[in-house]
Amino acid sequence: MKVLTVNLGKATPSEHTAAEGGTGIDKRPVTGPVAVAAPGPEGVGGSGLAGDTVADLRHHGGDDQAVYAYAREDLDDWEQALGRTLPNGCFGENLTTSGVDITTARIGDRWRVGPRLLLEVSCPRIPCRTFQGWLGEHGWVRRFTEAGVPGAYLRVIEPGEIRGGDTVERVYRPDHEVTVGLMFQALTTRRELLPRLLEAGEALAGAGRRAALKYLEKNAG
């Protein structure tokens, strides 16, 4: 398992987002090491990667969304489905990986990337209109949701540097069955799964915890 490329983005204007700074979804592979550290709490912190822009802090960035990873294998499947070339970074991912089954990763899985960096799987990516507008695919939010291969956001447990070619080693796997794929379904198409998210314990990202507790409160009795 390894990182194929590390991808960074600069803010660019977009008609598909209300954020004043535009969007940082246009990410391109870079060479050389990139420093990675926890960016700060939701609504305040941006990206965990130095030089990467998160323009809309209301919905993106912060410690639970410090790094976004997407598998090259899943991009290859989308290339065939869409009939177009999808270069690394085109889904707005910071890390394009190889040999990592991200959808079946468990919330709380920990990955050692390179010699020092330690990342923890926190939550899936939920598609938005900016993503759809960037790709220019009609009905993209619905199609991406139905496919159920969202990629994963990661939080930074131990800071370090990262570069293309770094190995990815899973060094911890929690004792529950809450995967990225299950959490994505719970937050999108199968709300009845929301209570199961609480099985992930302290590793469950704040938004997922709030959604699960709200569902339980609404359906109590």
ABEGO torsion letter per residue (X at the ends): XBBABBBBBBBBBBAABABAAEBAABBBBBBEBBBBBBAEBBGABBBABBGBBBABAAABEEAAAABBBBBAAAAAAAAAAAGBBBBBGAAGBABBBBGBBAAABBBGBBBBBEAABBBBBABBBBBBAAAAAAAGBBGAAAAAAAAGBAEBBBBBABBEBBBBGBBBBBABBBBBABBAAAAAAAAAABAAAAAAAAAAEAABBAAAAAAAAAAAAAABX
